[in-house]
Amino acid sequence: MHSLSHFWRTSRRIYHPRNFSENKRAFAFFIHSAANRKMMEEFYTFFDNYPPLTDFIGKERDFQEVMTRVFLFKNSSMRDRLTAVIHHFNIAQILFSDETLQDLYFGKGITLWKSEDENLPLDLHLQFLTGQRKEGFLTMMLRYEGEKVYQFNFRFDYNADGHISLYVGTLQGTPHGLKTTKILTKKLFGYRPKNMILYFMRIFIQTLGMEDFYVITDEGFYTNSHIIRGNRSKKTFFNDFWLDEGAAADPYEKFFFRMPIEEKRRTYNEIKSQKRNLFRKRYFLMDKIMLVSRPSNTSTACCTKRA
């Protein structure tokens, strides 16, 4: 079992305390780790015996913070987060080859799709970004000219029925991306970039053989755990967008909506005649994406129930 001095040293290495806020976080890490040493040992033992990512904690030291801070969803306990970590990485080993996992977590990630149109320099990238660990353990990014436009932070887990599922912890845009969004919406025939990345996520889920897709609610966002601060740090609200895209409450998920894995398209009879050509071009673009974006370096194992 790791000593108390190990947790103290680790707290200083993670936070490099230079001010009151960082000192407070370092002290909190030490207290929570020391008080829950058994669960911390489970955490370390899991990664010590995870062959695809040798020395993951050594290389991604800050990831230990997932255990001691209320991340992922509102009021998550340390046990909740430990279970989420174990489930995610075990499922990832089912879905991806060891080489792909190393690219995702130790390398530069993988490109799931890249536009062949020189006038539309878009690509879809998948990678672990340690700074995004608050909402998930992988990040899907829609990029324009190499710059991020929108991203999903997400993780894999088992739902109440024991099915392998995907849980989105946030959808984020860029702080100053309004101009790019307007340019892209025009180039995508009126299709908003955040709708496009959701379309990509749905393709990704289907490609992996999943049928269950969940998205965080406003109420469930992890910052709502802070009684004093409330949700002041959450600048984006998700519910309206999720509901517009067909999401619905799930009786077994307190902080997540269930999202359909297929986008509902309007029929041409539902579209005004002067806009039908625009939608025809949009749907043609989307159908081409469906054909070329399937990640060839991921497993095609069917995600049914856990054993």
PAZAPA-4460 file (N, C-alpha, C; in steps of 0.05 Angstrom, whole numbers, plus 32768, in hexadecimal, padded with zeros to 4 digits):
% residues 307
    n_x    n_y    n_z   ca_x   ca_y   ca_z    c_x    c_y    c_z   seq   type   mol
   8011   7FE8   8000   8000   8000   8000   8012   8019   8000     1      M     A
   8009   802D   7FF0   8019   8045   7FEF   8018   8055   8009     2      H     A
   802E   8061   8010   8031   806F   8029   8024   808B   8028     3      S     A
   801F   8096   803F   8014   80B1   8040   8027   80C5   8033     4      L     A
   8041   80C0   8036   8054   80D3   8029   8052   80D2   800B     5      S     A
   804A   80BA   8000   8046   80B9   7FE3   8030   80CB   7FDA     6      H     A
   801A   80CC   7FE9   8003   80DD   7FE1   800A   80FA   7FE5     7      F     A
   801A   8100   7FF9   8023   811C   7FFD   8035   8125   7FE6     8      W     A
   8048   8115   7FDF   805A   811C   7FC9   804A   811F   7FAF     9      R     A
   8038   810C   7FAA   8028   810D   7F92   8017   8126   7F90    10      T     A
   800C   812E   7FA7   7FFC   8147   7FA7   800C   815F   7F9F    11      S     A
   8025   8160   7FA8   8037   8176   7FA1   803F   8175   7F83    12      R     A
   8042   815D   7F79   804A   815B   7F5D   8033   8161   7F4A    13      R     A
   801B   815A   7F51   8004   8160   7F40   7FFE   817E   7F3F    14      I     A
   7FFF   818B   7F56   7FF5   81A6   7F58   800B   81BB   7F58    15      Y     A
   8024   81B4   7F5D   803A   81C7   7F5E   8031   81E0   7F6D    16      H     A
   8028   81DD   7F86   801A   81F3   7F94   802B   820D   7F95    17      P     A
   801F   8222   7F8A   802B   823C   7F8A   8019   8252   7F95    18      R     A
   8000   824B   7F9A   7FED   825E   7FA5   7FD9   824F   7FB7    19      N     A
   7FC7   825F   7FC2   7FB4   8253   7FD6   7FA3   823E   7FC9    20      F     A
   7F99   8243   7FB1   7F87   8230   7FA3   7F95   8215   7F9E    21      S     A
   7FAD   8216   7F94   7FBC   81FE   7F8E   7FC4   81EF   7FA7    22      E     A
   7FCB   81FE   7FBC   7FD1   81F1   7FD6   7FB8   81E3   7FE1    23      N     A
   7FA1   81F0   7FDE   7F88   81E4   7FE8   7F82   81CA   7FD9    24      K     A
   7F86   81CA   7FBE   7F81   81B1   7FAF   7F95   819B   7FB6    25      R     A
   7FAE   81A3   7FBA   7FC2   818F   7FC1   7FBC   8183   7FDC    26      A     A
   7FB3   8193   7FEF   7FAC   8189   800A   7F94   8177   8007    27      F     A
   7F80   817F   7FF7   7F68   816E   7FF4   7F6F   8153   7FE7    28      A     A
   7F81   8153   7FD3   7F8A   813A   7FC7   7F96   8128   7FDC    29      F     A
   7FA7   8133   7FED   7FB4   8123   8001   7FA0   8118   8015    30      F     A
   7F8D   8128   801F   7F7A   811F   8032   7F68   8109   8027    31      I     A
   7F5D   810E   800E   7F4B   80FA   8002   7F5A   80E0   7FFC    32      H     A
   7F72   80E2   7FF2   7F82   80CA   7FEC   7F88   80BA   8005    33      S     A
   7F91   80C8   801A   7F98   80BB   8033   7F80   80AE   8040    34      A     A
   7F69   80BB   803E   7F51   80B1   804B   7F44   809A   803B    35      A     A
   7F4C   8097   8022   7F41   8082   8010   7F57   8072   8003    36      N     A
   7F6A   8069   8014   7F82   805C   8009   7F7A   8042   7FFB    37      R     A
   7F66   8034   8005   7F5F   801B   7FF8   7F56   801F   7FDB    38      K     A
   7F45   8034   7FD7   7F3C   8039   7FBB   7F53   8043   7FAA    39      M     A
   7F65   8053   7FB6   7F7C   805C   7FA7   7F8D   8045   7F9E    40      M     A
   7F90   8031   7FB0   7F9F   8019   7FA9   7F92   800A   7F92    41      E     A
   7F77   8008   7F92   7F68   7FFC   7F7C   7F6F   800A   7F62    42      E     A
   7F6F   8024   7F63   7F75   8035   7F4C   7F91   802F   7F41    43      F     A
   7FA5   802F   7F53   7FC0   802A   7F4A   7FC4   800D   7F40    44      Y     A
   7FB7   7FFA   7F4E   7FBA   7FDE   7F46   7FAE   7FDA   7F2A    45      T     A
   7F97   7FE7   7F25   7F8B   7FE4   7F0A   7F9E   7FEC   7EF4    46      F     A
   7FAA   8003   7EF7   7FBC   800D   7EE2   7FD7   7FFE   7EE1    47      F     A
   7FDF   7FF3   7EF8   7FF7   7FE2   7EF9   7FF3   7FC9   7EE9    48      D     A
   7FDA   7FC1   7EE6   7FD4   7FA8   7ED7   7FC4   7FAD   7EBE    49      N     A
   7FC9   7FC4   7EB1   7FBC   7FCB   7E99   7FD1   7FCC   7E82    50      Y     A
   7FD5   7FB6   7E75   7FEC   7FB3   7E62   7FEC   7FC8   7E4B    51      P     A
   7FD6   7FD0   7E40   7FD8   7FE3   7E29   7FE5   7FFD   7E2F    52      P     A
   7FE3   8006   7E48   7FEE   8021   7E50   8001   801E   7E67    53      L     A
   8018   8014   7E62   802D   8010   7E76   8034   802B   7E83    54      T     A
   8034   802B   7E9E   803C   8043   7EAD   802A   805B   7EA6    55      D     A
   8011   8056   7EA3   7FFE   806C   7E9D   7FFE   8082   7EB3    56      F     A
   7FFE   807A   7ECC   7FFD   808D   7EE2   8018   809C   7EE3    57      I     A
   802D   808F   7EDD   8047   809C   7EDD   8049   80B1   7EC7    58      G     A
   803D   80AB   7EB0   803E   80BE   7E9A   8028   80D3   7E9B    59      K     A
   8011   80CC   7EA7   7FFB   80DF   7EAA   7FF4   80E2   7EC8    60      E     A
   8008   80ED   7ED6   8006   80EF   7EF3   7FED   80FE   7EFC    61      R     A
   7FE5   8113   7EEE   7FCF   8124   7EF6   7FB4   8115   7EF5    62      D     A
   7FB3   80FE   7EE6   7F9B   80EF   7EE4   7F91   80E5   7F00    63      F     A
   7FA3   80E3   7F13   7F9B   80DA   7F2E   7F87   80ED   7F3B    64      Q     A
   7F86   8106   7F31   7F73   8119   7F3B   7F56   8110   7F37    65      E     A
   7F51   80FF   7F24   7F36   80F4   7F1F   7F2B   80E7   7F38    66      V     A
   7F3D   80DB   7F47   7F35   80CD   7F5F   7F2D   80DF   7F76    67      M     A
   7F37   80F7   7F78   7F34   8107   7F90   7F22   8120   7F8C    68      T     A
   7F1B   8125   7F73   7F09   813C   7F6E   7EEF   8133   7F61    69      R     A
   7EDA   8142   7F65   7EBF   813B   7F5C   7EBD   8141   7F3E    70      V     A
   7EC6   812E   7F2E   7EC5   8131   7F11   7EAF   811F   7F05    71      F     A
   7EAC   8120   7EEB   7E9B   810F   7EDA   7E7D   8117   7EDB    72      L     A
   7E72   8118   7EF3   7E56   8120   7EF6   7E51   8129   7F13    73      F     A
   7E3A   8135   7F17   7E34   8141   7F31   7E36   812E   7F48    74      K     A
   7E44   8136   7F5D   7E46   8127   7F76   7E51   810B   7F73    75      N     A
   7E62   8107   7F5F   7E6D   80EC   7F5B   7E7F   80E6   7F73    76      S     A
   7E7E   80CD   7F7D   7E8F   80C5   7F93   7EA9   80BA   7F88    77      S     A
   7EBC   80B6   7F9A   7ED6   80AA   7F91   7ED1   808E   7F86    78      M     A
   7EBF   807F   7F92   7EB8   8064   7F87   7EAC   8066   7F6C    79      R     A
   7E9A   807A   7F68   7E8E   807E   7F4D   7EA4   8083   7F38    80      D     A
   7EB7   8093   7F3F   7ECC   809B   7F2C   7EE0   8084   7F27    81      R     A
   7EE6   8075   7F3C   7EF7   805E   7F39   7EEA   804A   7F26    82      L     A
   7ED1   8044   7F2B   7EC2   8032   7F1A   7EC1   803C   7EFD    83      T     A
   7EBD   8056   7EFA   7EBC   8062   7EDF   7ED7   805E   7ED1    84      A     A
   7EED   8062   7EDF   7F08   805F   7ED4   7F0C   8042   7ECB    85      V     A
   7F06   802F   7EDC   7F0B   8013   7ED6   7EF9   800A   7EBF    86      I     A
   7EE0   8012   7EBF   7ECE   800A   7EA9   7ED8   8016   7E8F    87      H     A
   7EDF   8030   7E8F   7EE7   803C   7E76   7EFF   802F   7E6A    88      H     A
   7F14   802A   7E79   7F2C   801F   7E6E   7F29   8002   7E67    89      F     A
   7F19   7FF3   7E76   7F14   7FD7   7E6E   7F04   7FD6   7E54    90      N     A
   7EF0   7FE7   7E51   7EE1   7FE8   7E38   7EF2   7FF1   7E21    91      I     A
   7F03   8005   7E26   7F15   800F   7E11   7F27   7FF9   7E06    92      A     A
   7F2F   7FE7   7E18   7F40   7FD0   7E0F   7F30   7FBD   7DFE    93      Q     A
   7F16   7FBC   7E01   7F05   7FAB   7DF0   7F02   7FB8   7DD5    94      I     A
   7EFF   7FD2   7DD5   7EF8   7FE1   7DBC   7F10   7FE7   7DAA    95      L     A
   7F27   7FEB   7DB7   7F3E   7FF5   7DA8   7F56   7FE1   7DAB    96      F     A
   7F67   7FE1   7D97   7F80   7FD2   7D99   7F92   7FDF   7DAD    97      S     A
   7FA6   7FD0   7DB7   7FBA   7FDC   7DC9   7FC9   7FF3   7DBB    98      D     A
   7FCF   7FF0   7DA2   7FDD   8005   7D93   7FCC   801F   7D92    99      E     A
   7FB2   801B   7D8D   7FA1   8033   7D8C   7F9F   8040   7DA7   100      T     A
   7F9D   8030   7DBC   7F9C   803C   7DD7   7FB5   804C   7DDD   101      L     A
   7FCC   8042   7DD5   7FE5   8050   7DD9   7FE5   806A   7DCA   102      Q     A
   7FDA   806A   7DB1   7FD8   8082   7DA1   7FC6   8097   7DAF   103      D     A
   7FB0   808C   7DBA   7F9C   809E   7DC6   7FA6   80AA   7DE0   104      L     A
   7FB4   809B   7DF1   7FBB   80A4   7E0C   7FD8   80AD   7E0E   105      Y     A
   7FEA   80A3   7DFE   8006   80AB   7E00   8010   80BA   7DE7   106      F     A
   8001   80B8   7DD1   8009   80C5   7DB8   7FF9   80DD   7DB1   107      G     A
   7FF6   80E2   7D97   7FE8   80F9   7D8E   7FCB   80F4   7D86   108      K     A
   7FC1   80DC   7D8E   7FA6   80D6   7D88   7FA3   80CB   7D6C   109      G     A
   7F8A   80C7   7D64   7F84   80BC   7D49   7F70   80CE   7D3B   110      I     A
   7F73   80D0   7D21   7F60   80DF   7D10   7F4B   80CC   7D06   111      T     A
   7F32   80D1   7D0E   7F1C   80C0   7D06   7F11   80C7   7CEA   112      L     A
   7F14   80E0   7CE2   7F0A   80E8   7CC8   7F18   8102   7CC0   113      W     A
   7F1C   8105   7CA6   7F28   811E   7C9C   7F1B   8124   7C81   114      K     A
   7F12   813D   7C7E   7F05   8145   7C66   7F18   8144   7C4E   115      S     A
   7F0E   813B   7C38   7F1E   813A   7C1F   7F1A   8154   7C0F   116      E     A
   7F09   8165   7C18   7F03   817E   7C0A   7F16   8193   7C14   117      D     A
   7F27   819E   7C02   7F3A   81B2   7C09   7F2D   81CC   7C13   118      E     A
   7F15   81D0   7C0C   7F07   81E8   7C15   7EF9   81E4   7C30   119      N     A
   7EFB   81CB   7C3B   7EEF   81C5   7C54   7F03   81B6   7C66   120      L     A
   7F18   81C4   7C70   7F2D   81B7   7C7F   7F25   81AE   7C9B   121      P     A
   7F14   819A   7C9C   7F09   8190   7CB5   7F15   8174   7CBB   122      L     A
   7F18   816E   7CD4   7F1F   8153   7CDC   7F13   814D   7CF7   123      D     A
   7F11   8133   7CFD   7F06   812A   7D17   7F1C   811A   7D25   124      L     A
   7F23   8122   7D3D   7F3A   8116   7D4B   7F31   810B   7D66   125      H     A
   7F3D   80F5   7D6E   7F38   80E8   7D87   7F51   80E5   7D97   126      L     A
   7F51   80EE   7DB0   7F69   80EE   7DC0   7F62   80F1   7DDE   127      Q     A
   7F74   80E7   7DEF   7F72   80ED   7E0C   7F81   8107   7E11   128      F     A
   7F73   811A   7E1E   7F7F   8133   7E25   7F7C   8135   7E44   129      L     A
   7F93   8134   7E51   7F92   8133   7E6F   7F84   814A   7E7B   130      T     A
   7F84   8161   7E6E   7F76   8178   7E79   7F58   8177   7E77   131      G     A
   7F4E   8163   7E68   7F31   815F   7E65   7F26   8149   7E76   132      Q     A
   7F35   813F   7E8A   7F2D   8128   7E9A   7F16   812D   7EAC   133      R     A
   7F0E   8146   7EAF   7EF8   814C   7EC1   7EDD   8141   7EB7   134      K     A
   7EDA   813F   7E9C   7EC0   8136   7E91   7EC2   811B   7E83   135      E     A
   7EDA   8110   7E7F   7EDC   80F7   7E71   7EF9   80F0   7E6D   136      G     A
   7EFD   80D8   7E60   7F18   80CE   7E5D   7F21   80CB   7E40   137      F     A
   7F11   80D6   7E2E   7F18   80D9   7E12   7F0B   80F3   7E07   138      L     A
   7F18   80FF   7DF3   7F0D   8117   7DE7   7F0B   8113   7DC9   139      T     A
   7EF3   8119   7DBE   7EEF   8119   7DA1   7EEE   8137   7D98   140      M     A
   7EFF   813E   7D86   7F01   815A   7D7D   7EFB   815D   7D5F   141      M     A
   7EE9   8170   7D59   7EE5   8179   7D3E   7EF6   8191   7D39   142      L     A
   7F09   818F   7D25   7F1D   81A4   7D21   7F1A   81B0   7D05   143      R     A
   7F1E   81CA   7D03   7F1D   81D9   7CEA   7F38   81E7   7CE7   144      Y     A
   7F46   81E0   7CD1   7F61   81EB   7CCC   7F73   81E5   7CE4   145      E     A
   7F6F   81CD   7CEF   7F80   81C4   7D05   7F79   81CF   7D21   146      G     A
   7F65   81E1   7D22   7F5D   81ED   7D3B   7F42   81E1   7D45   147      E     A
   7F40   81DC   7D5E   7F28   81D0   7D69   7F10   81E3   7D67   148      K     A
   7EFA   81D7   7D5E   7EE1   81E6   7D5C   7ECE   81DD   7D72   149      V     A
   7ECA   81C3   7D74   7EB9   81B7   7D8A   7EC7   819E   7D93   150      Y     A
   7EC0   8196   7DAC   7ECA   817D   7DB7   7EB7   8170   7DCA   151      Q     A
   7EB6   8156   7DCA   7EA8   8146   7DDE   7EBD   813A   7DF0   152      F     A
   7EB9   813C   7E0B   7EC8   812C   7E1E   7EB6   8115   7E27   153      N     A
   7EBF   80FD   7E26   7EAE   80E6   7E2B   7EBD   80CF   7E37   154      F     A
   7EAE   80BB   7E3F   7EB9   80A2   7E4A   7EA7   808B   7E43   155      R     A
   7EB2   8073   7E44   7EA2   805B   7E41   7E9A   8050   7E5C   156      F     A
   7E82   8044   7E5E   7E79   8038   7E77   7E63   8024   7E70   157      D     A
   7E5B   8016   7E85   7E44   8004   7E82   7E2B   8012   7E8C   158      Y     A
   7E15   8010   7E7E   7DFC   801C   7E87   7DEE   8009   7E9B   159      N     A
   7DD6   8010   7EA3   7DC7   8000   7EB7   7DC1   7FE4   7EAD   160      A     A
   7DC0   7FE1   7E93   7DBA   7FC6   7E87   7DD4   7FB6   7E82   161      D     A
   7DEA   7FC2   7E8A   7E04   7FB4   7E86   7E0E   7FB6   7E69   162      G     A
   7E03   7FC8   7E59   7E0D   7FCC   7E3E   7E24   7FE0   7E3D   163      H     A
   7E38   7FDB   7E2D   7E4D   7FEE   7E28   7E41   8007   7E1C   164      I     A
   7E46   801E   7E28   7E3A   8037   7E1F   7E4E   804E   7E1F   165      S     A
   7E46   8063   7E12   7E57   807B   7E12   7E4A   8092   7E20   166      L     A
   7E59   809F   7E33   7E4F   80B4   7E43   7E5E   80CE   7E3D   167      Y     A
   7E50   80E2   7E33   7E5C   80FC   7E2E   7E5A   810D   7E47   168      V     A
   7E71   8119   7E4F   7E72   812A   7E66   7E70   8147   7E60   169      G     A
   7E76   814F   7E47   7E73   816B   7E3F   7E76   816D   7E21   170      T     A
   7E6A   8182   7E16   7E6E   818B   7DFB   7E79   81A8   7DFD   171      L     A
   7E91   81AC   7DF2   7E9E   81C6   7DF4   7EA4   81D2   7DD9   172      Q     A
   7EA0   81EC   7DD6   7EA9   81FB   7DBF   7EC2   820B   7DC7   173      G     A
   7ECC   821A   7DB4   7EE4   822A   7DB9   7EDA   8245   7DC4   174      T     A
   7EE9   8252   7DD5   7EE1   826C   7DE1   7EDC   8281   7DCC   175      P     A
   7EEB   8281   7DB6   7EE8   8296   7DA2   7EE2   828A   7D87   176      H     A
   7ED1   8275   7D86   7ECD   8267   7D6E   7EB4   826F   7D5E   177      G     A
   7EA8   8286   7D65   7E8F   828E   7D58   7E93   8293   7D3A   178      L     A
   7EA9   82A0   7D33   7EAF   82A6   7D17   7EB3   828C   7D07   179      K     A
   7EC2   827A   7D13   7EC7   8260   7D05   7EAD   8250   7D02   180      T     A
   7E9D   8251   7D17   7E83   8243   7D16   7E71   824D   7D00   181      T     A
   7E71   8267   7CFC   7E61   8273   7CE6   7E6B   826A   7CCB   182      K     A
   7E86   826A   7CC8   7E92   8262   7CAF   7E8B   8245   7CA9   183      I     A
   7E8E   8234   7CBD   7E8A   8217   7CBA   7E6C   8212   7CB4   184      L     A
   7E5A   821F   7CC2   7E3E   821A   7CBE   7E36   8220   7CA1   185      T     A
   7E42   8234   7C96   7E3D   823B   7C79   7E48   8225   7C67   186      K     A
   7E61   821C   7C6D   7E6D   8208   7C5C   7E60   81EC   7C5F   187      K     A
   7E52   81E8   7C76   7E45   81CF   7C7B   7E27   81D0   7C73   188      L     A
   7E20   81E4   7C63   7E05   81E6   7C58   7DF1   81EA   7C6F   189      F     A
   7DF8   81FB   7C82   7DE6   8202   7C98   7DE7   81EE   7CAF   190      G     A
   7DF9   81DB   7CAE   7DFC   81C8   7CC4   7E10   81D3   7CD9   191      Y     A
   7E06   81D6   7CF1   7E17   81E2   7D06   7E2E   81CF   7D0E   192      R     A
   7E46   81D9   7D14   7E5C   81C7   7D1B   7E56   81B6   7D34   193      P     A
   7E47   81C0   7D47   7E41   81AF   7D5F   7E2E   8199   7D58   194      K     A
   7E1D   819D   7D44   7E0C   8187   7D3A   7E1D   8173   7D2B   195      N     A
   7E31   817D   7D1D   7E42   816B   7D0D   7E53   8159   7D20   196      M     A
   7E5E   8164   7D36   7E6E   8153   7D47   7E5C   813F   7D55   197      I     A
   7E43   8146   7D5B   7E30   8132   7D66   7E2A   811C   7D51   198      L     A
   7E28   8124   7D38   7E24   8110   7D23   7E3C   80FD   7D22   199      Y     A
   7E54   8108   7D24   7E6C   80F8   7D24   7E6C   80E5   7D3C   200      F     A
   7E64   80EF   7D53   7E64   80DE   7D6B   7E50   80C7   7D68   201      M     A
   7E3A   80CC   7D5B   7E26   80B7   7D56   7E32   80A2   7D43   202      R     A
   7E40   80AB   7D2F   7E4E   8098   7D1D   7E62   8087   7D2C   203      I     A
   7E71   8094   7D3D   7E86   8087   7D4D   7E7A   8071   7D5F   204      F     A
   7E64   8078   7D6C   7E56   8065   7D7D   7E4C   804D   7D6D   205      I     A
   7E40   8052   7D56   7E36   803D   7D46   7E4C   802B   7D3C   206      Q     A
   7E63   8038   7D35   7E7A   8029   7D2A   7E84   8015   7D3F   207      T     A
   7E84   801E   7D58   7E8D   800C   7D6E   7E79   7FF8   7D77   208      L     A
   7E62   7FF8   7D6A   7E4E   7FE3   7D70   7E3C   7FEA   7D88   209      G     A
   7E3D   8002   7D91   7E2D   800A   7DA8   7E10   8012   7DA0   210      M     A
   7DFE   8010   7DB4   7DE3   801A   7DB0   7DDA   802D   7DC5   211      E     A
   7DEC   8033   7DD9   7DE4   8043   7DF0   7DF7   805B   7DF3   212      D     A
   7DEA   8073   7DF3   7DF9   808C   7DF1   7DEC   809F   7E05   213      F     A
   7DFC   80AA   7E17   7DF2   80BC   7E2C   7E01   80D6   7E2C   214      Y     A
   7DF3   80EC   7E33   7DFF   8107   7E33   7DF8   8114   7E4E   215      V     A
   7E0B   8123   7E58   7E08   8130   7E72   7DF2   8145   7E71   216      I     A
   7DE3   8147   7E87   7DCE   815C   7E89   7DDA   8175   7E97   217      T     A
   7DCC   818B   7E95   7DD4   81A3   7EA4   7DD7   819D   7EC1   218      D     A
   7DC3   818F   7ECC   7DC3   8189   7EE8   7DDA   8177   7EF0   219      E     A
   7DE1   8165   7EDE   7DF5   8150   7EE4   7E12   8159   7EE0   220      G     A
   7E16   8171   7ED5   7E32   817A   7ED0   7E41   817B   7EEA   221      F     A
   7E5A   8172   7EE9   7E6A   816E   7F01   7E6D   8187   7F13   222      Y     A
   7E6D   819F   7F07   7E72   81B7   7F17   7E5A   81BC   7F2A   223      T     A
   7E43   81B0   7F25   7E2C   81B4   7F36   7E30   81A6   7F51   224      N     A
   7E46   8198   7F55   7E4C   818B   7F6E   7E53   81A0   7F84   225      S     A
   7E5D   81B7   7F7B   7E67   81CB   7F8E   7E50   81DC   7F99   226      H     A
   7E4A   81D9   7FB2   7E33   81E6   7FBE   7E35   8204   7FBD   227      I     A
   7E4C   820E   7FC4   7E4F   822B   7FC5   7E51   8237   7FA9   228      I     A
   7E62   822B   7F98   7E66   8236   7F7D   7E4F   8231   7F6B   229      R     A
   7E40   821B   7F70   7E2A   8215   7F5E   7E34   820E   7F43   230      G     A
   7E26   8217   7F2E   7E30   8212   7F12   7E3B   822B   7F05   231      N     A
   7E46   823D   7F15   7E50   8256   7F0A   7E66   8251   7EF5   232      R     A
   7E75   823B   7EF8   7E8B   8237   7EE5   7E82   8229   7ECB   233      S     A
   7E69   8221   7ECA   7E5F   8214   7EB2   7E52   8229   7EA0   234      K     A
   7E5F   822F   7E8A   7E57   8245   7E79   7E44   823B   7E63   235      K     A
   7E43   8221   7E5F   7E32   8216   7E49   7E1C   8205   7E55   236      T     A
   7E05   8207   7E49   7DEE   81F6   7E52   7DE8   81E3   7E3B   237      F     A
   7DE3   81CA   7E42   7DE1   81B5   7E2F   7DC4   81AD   7E28   238      F     A
   7DB2   81AE   7E3C   7D99   81A0   7E39   7D89   81A7   7E20   239      N     A
   7D88   81C1   7E19   7D78   81C8   7E01   7D82   81BB   7DE8   240      D     A
   7D9D   81BB   7DE5   7DA9   81AE   7DCE   7DA4   8190   7DCE   241      F     A
   7DA8   8183   7DE4   7DA4   8166   7DE6   7D87   815F   7DDF   242      W     A
   7D74   816E   7DEB   7D58   8168   7DE7   7D50   816C   7DCA   243      L     A
   7D5A   8181   7DBE   7D55   8187   7DA1   7D5F   8170   7D90   244      D     A
   7D74   8162   7D99   7D7F   814C   7D8A   7D73   8131   7D91   245      E     A
   7D5E   8131   7DA0   7D4F   8118   7DA6   7D55   810B   7DC0   246      G     A
   7D65   8118   7DD1   7D6C   810C   7DEB   7D53   810B   7DFD   247      A     A
   7D53   80F8   7E10   7D3D   80F5   7E22   7D47   80EB   7E3D   248      A     A
   7D37   80F0   7E52   7D3E   80E6   7E6C   7D3E   80C8   7E6C   249      A     A
   7D50   80BD   7E7D   7D52   80A0   7E80   7D4D   8099   7E9E   250      D     A
   7D3B   8087   7EA4   7D35   8082   7EC0   7D4C   8078   7ED1   251      P     A
   7D61   806D   7EC3   7D78   8062   7ED1   7D90   8074   7ED2   252      Y     A
   7D8D   808C   7EC6   7DA4   809F   7EC5   7D9B   80B9   7ED1   253      E     A
   7DA6   80BF   7EE9   7D9E   80D7   7EF7   7DA9   80F1   7EEA   254      K     A
   7DC1   80EF   7EDF   7DCF   8107   7ED6   7DD4   8107   7EB8   255      F     A
   7DC9   80F4   7EA9   7DCD   80F3   7E8C   7DB3   80EE   7E7E   256      F     A
   7DB1   80FA   7E66   7D9C   80F4   7E53   7DA5   80DD   7E41   257      F     A
   7D91   80CE   7E38   7D97   80BA   7E23   7D94   80C7   7E08   258      R     A
   7DA8   80C3   7DF7   7DA8   80D0   7DDD   7DA5   80BB   7DC7   259      M     A
   7D93   80BF   7DB3   7D92   80AC   7D9C   7DAD   80AA   7D8E   260      P     A
   7DB3   8093   7D84   7DCD   8090   7D76   7DCB   8097   7D58   261      I     A
   7DB3   809E   7D4F   7DAF   80A6   7D33   7DA2   80C1   7D33   262      E     A
   7DAB   80D2   7D20   7D9F   80ED   7D1D   7D86   80EB   7D0D   263      E     A
   7D71   80F9   7D17   7D58   80FA   7D08   7D5A   810F   7CF2   264      K     A
   7D55   8106   7CDA   7D56   8119   7CC3   7D3A   8122   7CBB   265      R     A
   7D39   813A   7CB3   7D20   8144   7CA8   7D1C   813A   7C8C   266      R     A
   7D04   8132   7C85   7CFE   8129   7C6A   7CFC   8142   7C58   267      T     A
   7CFF   813E   7C3E   7CFD   8155   7C2C   7CE2   8162   7C2C   268      Y     A
   7CCD   8152   7C33   7CB2   815E   7C35   7CB0   8171   7C4C   269      N     A
   7CC1   816D   7C60   7CC0   817F   7C78   7CD1   8198   7C75   270      E     A
   7CE0   8199   7C5F   7CF2   81B0   7C5A   7CE6   81C3   7C45   271      I     A
   7CE8   81DD   7C4B   7CDE   81F0   7C38   7CED   81ED   7C1D   272      K     A
   7CDE   81F1   7C07   7CE8   81EB   7BED   7D02   81FA   7BE7   273      S     A
   7D04   8213   7BF1   7D1C   8223   7BEB   7D35   821A   7BFA   274      Q     A
   7D31   8209   7C0D   7D48   81FE   7C1D   7D4F   81E1   7C17   275      K     A
   7D40   81D5   7C05   7D44   81B8   7C01   7D5F   81B2   7BF4   276      R     A
   7D68   81C3   7BE3   7D82   81BE   7BD6   7D98   81C0   7BEB   277      N     A
   7D96   81D3   7BFE   7DA9   81D6   7C13   7DAA   81BC   7C24   278      L     A
   7D93   81B2   7C2B   7D92   8199   7C3B   7D9C   8181   7C2B   279      F     A
   7D97   8181   7C11   7DA0   816B   7C01   7DBF   816A   7C01   280      R     A
   7DCB   8182   7BFF   7DE9   8183   7C00   7DF3   817B   7C1B   281      K     A
   7DE5   8183   7C30   7DED   817C   7C4B   7DEC   815E   7C50   282      R     A
   7DD6   8152   7C48   7DD3   8135   7C4C   7DE7   8125   7C3C   283      Y     A
   7DED   812F   7C24   7E01   8122   7C13   7E1C   8123   7C21   284      F     A
   7E23   8139   7C2D   7E3C   813C   7C3C   7E3C   8129   7C54   285      L     A
   7E26   8127   7C63   7E25   8116   7C7A   7E27   80F9   7C72   286      M     A
   7E1B   80F1   7C5D   7E1C   80D5   7C54   7E38   80CD   7C4B   287      D     A
   7E47   80E0   7C40   7E63   80DA   7C39   7E73   80D6   7C52   288      K     A
   7E6E   80E6   7C67   7E7C   80E3   7C80   7E77   80C8   7C8C   289      I     A
   7E5E   80BF   7C8B   7E57   80A5   7C96   7E68   808F   7C8A   290      M     A
   7E70   8091   7C70   7E7F   807D   7C63   7E9C   807D   7C69   291      L     A
   7EA8   8095   7C6E   7EC5   8096   7C70   7ECF   809A   7C8D   292      V     A
   7EBE   809F   7CA0   7EC8   80A6   7CBB   7ECA   808E   7CCE   293      S     A
   7EC5   8076   7CC4   7EC6   805F   7CD6   7EE3   8059   7CDD   294      R     A
   7EEA   8059   7CF7   7F06   8056   7CFE   7F10   803A   7CFA   295      P     A
   7F22   8036   7CE7   7F2B   801B   7CE0   7F3D   800F   7CF5   296      S     A
   7F48   801F   7D07   7F5A   8014   7D1B   7F4C   800F   7D36   297      N     A
   7F31   800E   7D36   7F23   8007   7D4E   7F17   7FEB   7D4A   298      T     A
   7F12   7FDE   7D61   7F05   7FC4   7D60   7EE8   7FC7   7D58   299      S     A
   7EDD   7FB2   7D4B   7EC1   7FB2   7D44   7EB1   7FA0   7D56   300      T     A
   7EBC   7F9A   7D6E   7EAE   7F88   7D80   7E93   7F94   7D88   301      A     A
   7E7F   7F83   7D88   7E64   7F8B   7D8F   7E63   7F91   7DAD   302      C     A
   7E57   7FA7   7DB4   7E56   7FAF   7DD0   7E3A   7FA7   7DDC   303      C     A
   7E38   7F8F   7DE6   7E1E   7F86   7DF1   7E1F   7F89   7E0F   304      T     A
   7E21   7F73   7E1E   7E20   7F75   7E3B   7E3B   7F6C   7E46   305      K     A
   7E41   7F77   7E5E   7E59   7F6E   7E6C   7E54   7F52   7E76   306      R     A
   7E6A   7F43   7E78   7E67   7F27   7E82   7E61   7F27   7E9F   307      A     A
***
